[in-house]
Amino acid sequence: RASLPSGGIDRAGLLRRGRVRRRRQPHGGSALALPLRPRKIRRYRRSVASRMATVRARALPSEDSQGSKVESAADDPGDALPGDAAAGGREPHGHRGPEERREASVAERSAETLAARLRLAEVAAGLRVTPAGRELPGDSPLRQVLAELNRIPSSRRRAARLFEWLIAPMPPDHFYRCLWEREAVLVRRQDPSYYEGLFCTADLDAMLRHEDVHFGQHLDAARYVCGRRETLNPPGRALPAAAWSLYRAGCSLRLLCPQAFSSSVWQFLAVLQEQFGSMAGSNVYLTPPNSQGFAPHYDDIEAFVLQLEGRKLWRVYRPRDPTEELALTSSPNFSQEDLGEPVLQTVLEPGDLLYFPRGFIHQAECQDGMHSLHLTLSTYQRNTWGDFLEAVVPLAVQAAIEENVEFRRGLPRDFMDYMGAQHSDSKDPRRTAFMEKVRVLVARLGHFAPVDAVADQRAKDFIHDSLPPVLSDREKALSVHGLPIRWEAGEPVNVGAQLTTETEVHMLQDGIARLVGEGGRLFLYYTVENSRVYHLEEPKCLEIYPQQADAMELLLRSYPEFVRVGDLPCDSVEDQLSLATMLYDKGLLLTKVPLTQN
């Protein structure tokens, strides 16, 4: 992980230094034109919290299976999922005051422009549209829910809705409260089309033919025969002839990181990672008939198994002892003799879902002359309290030594006479006093723990781990991606749109950026330029100057409510427009209405 800063954010000090020595951010190369003569703003500097309360007070209301069966290892079935939620609609306008009429007038003037951009975005994305520009219903539950997500303005709500669909008909609150990290769960849907459009064997075949897929790096060929696991990866590229020959020889094919090749898997995971607050990854497994690819083992991730094609017999076992519960590392391969009775044994069919926590041993095999294709969604790897404390405690000890003399006092000269393994049974009162002193000092460490700084560093790591965001049509149309600037007749046209102090903005999505203090400076780390290949790129960040720190916090915390650029808590119009323009140019902001040329 990235190294931690020496301390937390000295916001007051940074602001003081910022006012003494102002550093202007460059404006060159922006897609937007900025005013050349900024004027000084004189206003009372309110706290971020009070400004957020003001924004919320002014904000308008935002828009916002039959035959399924749920089983768990605890025989605690989930309640039926409520019926489809009503689509968020607009309230009647009713009587409007002058300010409301002005806002409505602006919205109405921009509606036609926005609708046109949305239609262009739909066509560019290859969606089917009617002459009115509305997307036609998909022909599978997955396509239908993805179309529904495209109409939800808040990325938080999109993530929650997709997870609700993933585990339906079980309510998410019941799952997290009773089953998450506790029990294996089976959702049997009796709907083979449920995941249609996510991934299929034809997609794998196309990747082998047209993508640069290599054995070992992207694809594994493995089989489990007579209690022994074998990996048979030849060197080099996984061409169709080699891959399908290994499959015919009884090898399972495991595609690592399918989201790097498949846009549908990328979209699926990119939305769900916001639900988990932890990296969401996946593997795809294709197993030939009457075979098993992998030995019994447990993993260090929360696993959601989505059965895409065929049938597969699964056996899931509880952790054998408390040391394996919620395991932090994956296990070696087990023999059948190492296992007890399965807590869950079932045949997964297309549309079914199987969940099991870290440390649950599992094995799966194909029977009855039918192949199997499934995708395993994985998350919550090394995302525990213990991992957090591993980072906090050393820094807390360092800070305590520096700030509290009790941690710098010398050990008793004779402590080796009564401490250590050879004295562990001693009743010496000096030993009791020594242990009590250790307990007191450990209890005091909490006062020195840089909890927020470590939380920021873990958030920074998550930003780097994350997939790049998938944008809805609305987000494309209202961000820099929707600007009509293009090359035409030998020159760029439609240049000159600009942000003003009256422009209303919010972050592109929730969770795409994090403000972190490092070495006495502030950096905004973001996901929009991440690769679909894990850590292919270095972390991406922008430096945020001290005089813009409060404004950046307001933008991050007020999502999905809009904030007027002129209300950003900066000292000058120049600082307001410089920050907003920098974020807009990076694709981190969207506007309430499409920008037009002045």
N, C-alpha and C positions, 0 to 999 in steps of 0.2 A: 504494500500500500504506500501511498505517497507520504512523505515525511510530514510530521505535524509542525505547526508553527510554534514558536517559543511561548506564545501566550494567546489570550483572547484578543478581541478587537478593541483597541483603545479609541473608541469613537470620538470622545470629547477631544482627545489629543489630536486626532486626525483632522477634526473640524477646525480646531484652532490653527493647526499648521496650514490647512487649506485656505483660511482667510488671510493669513500673512503672505503666503506665496501662492497665487492663483495660477493654475496650469490649464490652459485652454486645450480642448480636444480638437484635433484636426477635422475640418469639414470637407476636405478634398475627396473627390471620388464618390460622393453621395448621390443616390438616385433622386434625392429631393433638393430643392433650392431653399436656402435659409435666408432670413432677413439679414441685411448687412449692418444695421444700426440697432443693436439691442438696447433696451432701456432698463435701468435699475428698478427692481421691485422692492417696495418697502411694505413689509407685512409682518404680523406677529407669527413667529415660527411655532406652529402647533406640533404636538407629538404625532407620530405616525398613527397611533391608536385613535386619537381624536379625529384625525383627517379621514381615517377609514370609516369611522362612525358617521361623519358628514356625508361621505360618498354613498354609504348604504342608505342613509335617510333620503337621499335624492334619487336613488336608483329606481327605475321602473321594474315591475316583476319580470324576471327572465323567462324565456320560453324553454321552455323545456322539451303442457302438451298432454294433450290427452294420452292416456295409456302408459304413463311413465310410472316407474316403481323405484323406490329408494331403499337400500338395505345398508346396514353398517355392521361392523364386527361386534358392536354392542347391542345389536338387534333393536336399534333406536331409529325407526324410520322418520324421515323429515316430513313436515307438514306439506300439504299440497301447495304449490306455488299459486299465488293469487292470479286472477285473470289478467289479461294484457292491460298494462297501465294506459290510462287515457293519454292521448297525445297532448302535449302542451299547446294550448291555444291562446289566441289574443283575446283580452277582455274588451268589451265594447268601449268605444271612445267616450261616450257620454258627453258631459259638458266640460269644455277645456278652457283654461285661462289663456292669457296672451303668451306666456312662456311655453305652455304646452302646444299652442297652435304653431309657434315658431319652430319647435322641435319636430312637430308632425310635418310641417312644410318641408323642412330639410330632409326628413326621412322619405317623404313622398317623391321629392325631386331626385333622390338617389336610388329609389327602388328599381326603376327601369334599368339603370346602369348595373346595379348589383345583380338583378335577375339575368341580365345578358352575360355577365362574367360567370355566374354560376352555371349557366347553360354551356358556356365554352369549356369550363372546368370539367363538367360531366362528359362532354364529347371527347375531350382530351384524355380523360381517364378510361374511355371505352365503355361507359355505361349506356344502357339502352334508355332513350328518352322519348317522350311523346312530343307532338308538335307544341304542346304548352310548356315543354321544358321540364316536366315532372318525371322522375325516375319510375320505371315500371317495377312492380313487385318482383322480387327474385323467385326462383323456382325451388329453393331449398331453404330450410330454417336458418342456415348460416348466412346465406345471401340476404335473406330478409332482415336479420338482425344487423348486418353490416350496413344495409341501406337505412335502417332506423338510426344507427349510430351517426351516420352522415348528417342527419337532421338535428342532432342534439348539440347545442352550442357549447356546453361545458365539457371539457375533457375529463373532469372528475366524474361527471354523470355518465359519460360514455364508458369509462372503465368499470364503474359499478354495474351498469346495464349489461355489459358483455360478460362479466363474471356471474351475474344473476342467470344469464342464459346458459353459461357453461355448466352450472350445477343444477339447473332446473330439473325437477320441480321443487327442489329443496331451498328454503329461504336462506339467503346468505348469513343472516344473523344467527340462525340456528347452527349452520355449519361452523362458523367461527367460534361460537360459544361452546358447542358440545363435541365437535368432531375434529377440528383443526389441531394437528399435532397430537391427537389422541387415538383415533380409530381409523381403520380401513373402511371405505365407503364404496358401495356399488350403486350406480344409477342406471337402471335398465329402462330403455326408452321405447323399444319396439318401433324404431323409426330409422331405417337404413339411410335415409337422405339427410339426417340431422347435420352431419359435418360436410356434406357435399360441397365441393368448391374449395376446401381447405388444402388438401393434398391427396394425390392418388398415384398409383403405380405408373400411369402414363407420364406424370410429372417427373418421376424419377428417371424413366427412360429418356425423356427429353433432356434432362440435365446431363446424363451420361453422354449424349450425342452432341450437345451444343455448348456445355459449360466445361470449364477447366477443373474437373473433379479428380482428385488424387487419392489413391489408397493411403490409409493411415492419417492423412490430414483431413479429408472430408468423408471418406467412406471406409468402413471396416467390414470384412468378411469373416464371420465366426460361426463355429458350430460346437455343440455340446453332445458328445457321443460317449457312451459307457462311462459316465461320470467324469469325463475329462473335457475341459474347454480348450478349443484350438482357435487361434487367430491366423488366418491364411492370406494375409495381405501381400500381394506381389508388389514390387517397386513400381513407381511411376504413376502415370495417368490411368484412371479407372475408365477405360473404354468399354463400350457395351459388350463386346465379345468376351472380355475377361470377366466383367462383373456378372453377366448372365450365365457364363460357364460355372462360376463358383456357386451361383444360386442353384443351378441344376445339380451340382455336386452335394447339395444339402446345406450350404452355408446361408445363414441369415445375413442380410445386408443392413448395416446401420449407417444412416446418413447423419453426419454430425453437422449441426448448425444449418438446418434447411432454410432458415430465414435469410441466409446470405444469398440463396438462389431463388426462393419463392416469395413473391410479393404478398400472397395471401397469408402465408405463415408470418411474415414480417408484420403485416397489419394486425394480425391476431395478437402477437406477443407485445407489440409496441403499445397497444391499448391496455393490455392486462398488466404490464409492468407498473403502471400508475396505481392500479388497485393494490398490488402487493407492496409497493415501496421498496422493492428489491428486484434485482435483475431477473427477468424471465427468459429462459432458454428452452431449447427443445432438441430432441433427436427423433428421427423416423426409423422404424424397424420393419423390414420386410422379411418374413420367415416363410420358407417353402413348406409344402404339405408334409405332415408326419415327421416333424423335426423340431429340435430345440436349439436355439442359438447361444444361450448364455447359461452359466451355472447359477445355482441359487446364491444370492448375495443381498446385501442391503446398501442403500445409497445415503449420501449426506444432503439430500434435497427433499423438499415436499414434491411429490409426484402426482400428476394428473394424467391418466392414460386414456386417450381418445381412440376408440376402435374405429378405423376408417373403412377397412375392407376385410372380408373373410371372417374367420372365427379363430379364437385362441383360448386355450384352457389356462387359467391363472390360479396359482396357489400363493396365498399371502400368509405370513407367520408373524406373530408378535416378537418383539425383541426378546432374546433368550434370557437376559439378565439386565438389571438396572444400568449397567455401564454402556449398554448398546442402545438405550432409549434416547431418541432424538440425537442420533450419532452425528459427530462433527466431521468424521471421515468415512469414506466408503470402505466396505469390508473386503477381505479376500474372498475367493470362491469357497463355498461350502460343499461338502458332500451330503448325500441324502441322509446319512447316518447322523449328521449334525443337527437335523431338523426334528421338531416335534410335530404335532398335529396342526394343520393350517387353521387359522382363525377365519379365513374366507377362501372358498374354492368355487370358481365359477367359470363359465365359458362366455367371453365377451363377444358380442355381435355388433355389426355396424350401427353406430349411434349411441352405443353404451359408453359410460364413463366409470373409471375406477380411480379412486384416490387412496393413497397411503402415505403415512408420515415417514420422516427420516428414521432409519433404524429398523423398519419393518422388512424382514427378509421376504423375497419374492422370486418366483420362477414361472416361466410360461412356455407352453409348447403347442404346436399345431397338431391337430388330429383330423381324422375323417377325410383325408385326401384333399383338404382345402388350405390355401395359403392364408396369411394374415398380414395386414398392414395396419400399424398403429403409430400414433405420435404421442410421445411423452413430453408434457410441459413440465418444466422443472423451475423451482424458485426457492428462496430462503436458504441459500447456501452460505454458511458462516455469517449468519445474521442474528446472533444470539446475544443475550445479556453477557455471557462470558466473553464473547469476542469484543463487545463494547468495553468491558472492564479491563481486558488485556491492554487496551490502549489508554484507558483513563488512569489506572493505578500507578504505572511508572511515572507518569507526569505529575500525579498527585504527590507521590513521595518526593520527587525532585522539588516541587514547589514548597512542600512542608519543610524540607531541610533548609531551604533558602529563607523561609519566613518565620519559622518557629524554633526557638532555641532548644526546646525539649527534644526535638529530633536530632540535635547536634550534640547532646550530652553523651559522654562516654559510657560504654557498657561496664557493668561491674567487673572489677579486676579478677574475681574468682568465679565468673559465671560458668567456665568450663568444668568446674568441680561438681556442678549439680545439673547442668543442661546437656542435652545430647542423648542419642539412643541408649547409651549404656546407663544413663540415669533416669530413663523414662518411668521406672517404677518407684523412684525415690519419693519419700514423703518429706523431704527437706523443705522447710518453710521458705527458704530462699528461692526454691524452684516455683512455688506458688506465687510469690511476689513477682518474679520475673515474668511469668505467664500473664499475670494481671496487667503489668506494665505494657506488654505487647498488645493486649486487647484494648487498652485505653488509647494507645497511639494509633492503632488501626482504626478505631472509631473516629479519631480526629481527622483522619485522612479525607473524609467526606467534605470537610470545609475547604480543602485545597484542590478538590477534583475539578479539572477544567472540562466539565460535562458538555457545555455548549460548543467549545472548540473541537472536541472529539466528535460531537454530533455533526458539526459542519464538515469535518474531514470525511466522515462516513457518507454524508450526503454528496460531497464532491466525488468520492469513489463511485457512488451510484450513478451520478451524472455521466462519468466516464464509461461505466459498464453498460449504460442504457442503449437501446436501439434508437435510431433517429425517429422523431415523431412522424406519424402518418397524419396528414392534414385533411380535414373535412373540406368540402367544396366552399363552405362559407369562409373558413380560415384561409384558403388559397385566394379567394376573391378580395378579402379585406386586408391582406398583408402585402408585403412587397412583391410576392409572387403574382398578385393580380394587377399590378400596374400595367397599363397598356403600352409601355415603352417598347419599341421594336425597330428593326431595320427595314426601311422601305424606300425604294427609288434612290438608292445610293446614299442614304443618310438616316440617322436615328430620328424617329418621330414620336410625338406624344410625350416629349420631355418637358419637365417643369412643374409637375405636381409637388406640393410641399405641405409639410405639417405646419400648423400655426398654433398659437396659444389656445384657440377655440377647439382644436381637434381633440376628440375623445378617444382614448386608447385603453387597451389592457394587454396583458401578456398573451402571447399566441396560445399557449396551453399552460395548465398547472403542472408544476414539477419539471419543466424543461430547463430551469436555470436555478442557480444557488449562489448567494453572495457569501464569500468566505474571506476572512482576514488572514493574511500571510505576510510575515516579516514587516509588519507595520503598514501594509498596503491592502487595498480591497480589490478583489477580483470576482467577476461574475462568470462562473463556469456554466456551460450550456451544452445541450444535446443536439441542436439542429444540424450540426456538421459532423456528427458521429457517423461511423461506418456501420453497415449491417454485419460486418465481420468483427468479432469481439476484439477490441483494443487494437484495431488496425492503425488507428490514428492516435496521436498524443492528445491529452485533454485540451479542450479549446476554451479560451476565456477572454474576457475584456477587462481592462482596468477601469474601475469606477473611482472617480476622484472624490475626495472627502466632501466637497460642497454639494455633491449629488447623491450621497449615501442615503439620506432620509427619503429622497424621491425614489431611489431604486427599491428601498424597503417597501414603500407605499405601493409601488407597482406589483411587487411580488406578492404582497399580502392581500391586496384588494381583489384579485382575480376571483370570479369572472366579471366583476363590476367595472364599469368604465370610469376613467379618471380624465378630467380635462388637463391638457398639457399645461395650461396656465395655472392650474392648482397644484402642480408638483412643488414640494417644499424646497425650492432652490433660491439663491440670492438674486438671480437675474434671469431675464428672459433668455439670454444667451445660454446659460446653464440648462434651463428647461428644454430648449429646442435642441441643444447639442446632445443631451442624453437621449431624448425621445428619437431623434434622427438616427443616432448610432444604433439603438436597439431595433428600430424599424428596418434600417438597411441590412441588419444581420438576420432579419426574418424572425425576430423575437417579439415583435409587437404587431397587433392588428388595430385597425381603426373602426369606429362605429359605423361610418359610411365610407364608401370608396373615395379615395383621393382623386381629385380632378385637377386639370391644369388651371392655373390662374391667368 
